[in-house]
Amino acid sequence: MVTSMTLPQIRQRQNAGLIGGQVILERYGVDWLKEIGKRGGRPRLKDIELLRQQKAIKAANIENQIGGMDSRRSENLGQLKRLVKLKYFGTKS
């Protein structure tokens, strides 16, 4: 909910922020504040070319996974068939 604040309320909040900042400075020190400042800022939007590359890599990985799973499935199925034949029919082919 957005409310309009009067000038004394704005100054009161500014003073509260100033006091809070000074307490943080005393508690953690300048080095910690510098480190936080270096991490800060809003996240930047990704470049369109970077997004395209990531999408292509993801698609290639998915394609490789699917191909790999299919070949492993057929290999396992073949082994299963051989085991069933060996158990029930005594043949090895």
HELIX and SHEET records of a PDB file:
HELIX    1   1 LEU A    7  TYR A   28  1                                  22    
HELIX    2   2 VAL A   30  ARG A   39  1                                  10    
HELIX    3   3 ILE A   48  TYR A   88  1                                  41    
END                                                                             
